[in-house]
């Protein structure tokens, strides 16, 4: 699925360089996202959506029109796949948010059963809530490491670098809910390489 970033960017009057400056992501990385070469991480998607004034669902498809409620059936969930070999392979299901309510953004994150080197640590502005739906999960938050099982939940400051991965041979799924932040956080980190697409020059 190719994100609708270019369409939204041009509608907002941003050049590629302008969006790069606002989000703190590299122009090269944004270009790769627009061409479908890479898929954005949650942190990158949140930063781009915030800069464009939309919810993350709008980056990949049509958004809800009702300002007070959004319902999506299981079979109609919007899913973004990451190829195997890039961060071990994972699938991100983007859950709906009402058109007028954008303080929270829910996802279901399917982690691969094996990360050879693990995903790179990332941080993003706001707060985050995790609830393990299935599988055995390892979470790193700053210097702290937690092993999480189905039914376990975590609420944390998302600006602290963090990462998740599945442990063992069984896939794992985690409900992730992120909160909007009033402004970009300086502890945001570059997301280009985390999507498996190295950027040729630093930010």
C-alpha positions as CSV (number, residue, x, y, z in Angstrom):
1,X,0.0,0.0,0.0
2,X,1.5,3.3,-1.1
3,X,0.9,6.1,1.5
4,X,-1.1,9.2,0.3
5,X,1.6,11.5,1.7
6,X,2.3,13.2,-1.6
7,X,-1.3,14.0,-2.2
8,X,-1.8,15.4,1.3
9,X,1.5,17.2,1.1
10,X,0.6,19.0,-2.1
11,X,-2.9,19.8,-0.8
12,X,-1.3,21.5,2.2
13,X,1.1,23.4,-0.1
14,X,4.3,21.7,1.2
15,X,7.3,21.0,-0.9
16,X,9.2,17.8,-0.1
17,X,11.9,19.8,1.5
18,X,9.4,21.9,3.4
19,X,7.8,18.7,4.9
20,X,11.2,17.4,5.7
21,X,12.0,20.5,7.7
22,X,8.7,20.4,9.6
23,X,8.9,16.7,10.5
24,X,12.6,16.5,11.0
25,X,12.8,13.5,8.6
26,X,15.1,13.5,5.6
27,X,13.9,14.5,2.2
28,X,15.3,11.2,0.8
29,X,13.3,9.2,3.3
30,X,10.0,11.1,2.6
31,X,10.6,10.6,-1.1
32,X,10.9,6.8,-0.6
33,X,7.7,6.8,1.5
34,X,5.8,8.6,-1.3
35,X,7.0,6.2,-3.9
36,X,6.1,3.1,-1.8
37,X,9.8,2.0,-1.4
38,X,9.4,2.1,2.4
39,X,6.6,1.9,4.9
40,X,6.7,4.3,7.8
41,X,7.2,3.3,11.4
42,X,4.6,4.4,13.9
43,X,6.9,7.3,15.0
44,X,7.4,8.5,11.4
45,X,3.7,8.2,10.6
46,X,2.7,10.2,13.7
47,X,5.2,13.0,12.8
48,X,4.0,13.2,9.2
49,X,0.3,13.2,10.2
50,X,0.9,15.9,12.8
51,X,2.7,18.1,10.3
52,X,-0.1,17.7,7.7
53,X,-2.9,18.2,10.2
54,X,-4.5,14.8,9.7
55,X,-4.8,11.5,11.5
56,X,-2.5,8.6,10.6
57,X,-5.3,6.8,8.8
58,X,-5.5,9.6,6.3
59,X,-1.9,8.8,5.2
60,X,-3.1,5.4,3.8
61,X,-6.7,5.8,2.9
62,X,-10.0,7.7,3.4
63,X,-10.7,8.8,7.0
64,X,-14.0,8.7,8.9
65,X,-16.4,11.5,8.2
66,X,-18.5,11.4,11.4
67,X,-16.8,13.8,14.0
68,X,-18.0,11.8,17.0
69,X,-17.7,8.1,16.2
70,X,-15.8,5.7,13.9
71,X,-16.6,2.0,13.4
72,X,-14.6,-0.4,11.3
73,X,-15.2,-4.1,10.9
74,X,-12.5,-6.7,11.4
75,X,-12.4,-7.6,7.7
76,X,-12.1,-3.9,6.7
77,X,-9.1,-3.0,8.8
78,X,-6.4,-1.0,7.0
79,X,-3.2,-3.1,7.0
80,X,0.3,-2.0,6.2
81,X,2.9,-4.8,5.6
82,X,6.6,-4.6,6.0
83,X,8.6,-7.0,3.9
84,X,10.4,-9.9,5.6
85,X,14.0,-8.9,6.4
86,X,13.1,-5.3,7.2
87,X,13.0,-5.1,11.0
88,X,12.2,-8.8,10.8
89,X,8.9,-8.2,9.0
90,X,5.8,-6.9,10.7
91,X,2.2,-5.9,10.0
92,X,0.5,-2.7,11.2
93,X,-3.3,-2.5,11.4
94,X,-4.4,1.1,11.6
95,X,-7.6,1.4,13.6
96,X,-10.1,4.3,13.0
97,X,-10.4,7.6,14.7
98,X,-13.5,9.9,14.4
99,X,-13.0,12.9,12.1
100,X,-13.3,15.4,15.0
101,X,-11.4,13.4,17.7
102,X,-7.7,13.1,17.2
103,X,-6.1,13.0,20.7
104,X,-5.5,9.2,20.5
105,X,-4.4,6.9,17.6
106,X,-4.9,3.2,18.0
107,X,-3.0,0.4,16.1
108,X,-2.6,-3.3,16.3
109,X,1.0,-4.2,15.8
110,X,1.9,-7.7,14.7
111,X,5.5,-8.4,15.6
112,X,7.6,-11.0,13.8
113,X,8.6,-14.2,15.7
114,X,12.3,-13.6,15.1
115,X,14.3,-10.3,15.0
116,X,17.8,-11.2,14.1
117,X,19.1,-7.9,15.4
118,X,15.9,-6.3,16.7
119,X,14.3,-3.1,15.5
120,X,16.2,0.2,16.2
121,X,15.1,2.1,19.3
122,X,12.6,4.9,18.5
123,X,10.9,7.6,20.4
124,X,8.1,10.0,19.6
125,X,6.2,12.8,21.3
126,X,3.3,12.1,23.6
127,X,2.2,9.1,25.7
128,X,1.7,5.5,24.7
129,X,-0.4,2.6,26.0
130,X,0.4,-1.1,25.1
131,X,-1.8,-4.1,25.7
132,X,-0.4,-7.5,24.7
133,X,-3.1,-9.5,22.7
134,X,-1.0,-12.6,22.0
135,X,2.5,-13.9,22.1
136,X,5.6,-13.3,24.2
137,X,6.9,-9.8,23.8
138,X,10.0,-8.0,24.9
139,X,9.9,-4.2,25.5
140,X,12.8,-1.9,25.9
141,X,12.1,1.6,27.3
142,X,15.3,3.6,27.8
143,X,17.5,1.4,29.9
144,X,14.6,-0.7,31.2
145,X,13.6,-4.1,29.7
146,X,10.4,-5.9,30.4
147,X,9.0,-9.2,29.2
148,X,5.3,-9.0,28.5
149,X,2.7,-11.8,28.2
150,X,-0.9,-11.7,26.9
151,X,-3.0,-9.5,29.2
152,X,0.0,-7.4,30.3
153,X,-0.3,-3.7,29.8
154,X,2.1,-0.7,29.9
155,X,1.5,3.0,29.9
156,X,4.6,5.2,29.4
157,X,6.2,8.4,28.2
158,X,6.7,7.8,24.5
159,X,9.5,10.4,24.1
160,X,11.8,7.9,25.8
161,X,13.3,5.7,23.1
162,X,11.5,2.3,23.1
163,X,11.1,-0.8,21.0
164,X,9.1,-4.0,20.9
165,X,9.8,-7.4,19.5
166,X,8.4,-10.9,19.7
167,X,10.2,-13.6,21.7
168,X,10.1,-17.3,20.9
169,X,8.8,-18.8,17.7
170,X,5.2,-17.7,17.9
171,X,4.0,-14.3,16.5
172,X,2.9,-11.6,18.8
173,X,0.3,-8.9,18.5
174,X,0.0,-5.8,20.6
175,X,-2.7,-3.1,20.8
176,X,-0.9,0.3,20.7
177,X,-2.6,3.5,21.5
178,X,-0.6,6.7,21.1
179,X,-1.7,10.2,22.3
180,X,-1.3,13.4,20.5
181,X,1.2,16.0,21.8
182,X,0.9,19.7,21.7
183,X,4.2,20.1,19.9
184,X,7.0,18.1,18.5
185,X,9.3,16.6,21.1
186,X,13.1,17.1,20.7
187,X,13.7,13.5,21.6
188,X,12.1,12.4,18.3
189,X,14.6,10.3,16.4
190,X,15.2,9.6,12.7
191,X,13.0,6.9,11.3
192,X,14.4,6.4,7.8
193,X,16.8,3.5,8.6
194,X,14.2,1.8,10.9
195,X,12.0,1.3,7.9
196,X,14.8,-0.6,6.1
197,X,15.6,2.3,3.8
198,X,18.9,4.0,4.7
199,X,19.1,7.7,4.2
200,X,22.2,8.9,2.3
201,X,22.8,12.0,4.4
202,X,22.1,13.0,8.1
203,X,19.2,15.1,9.0
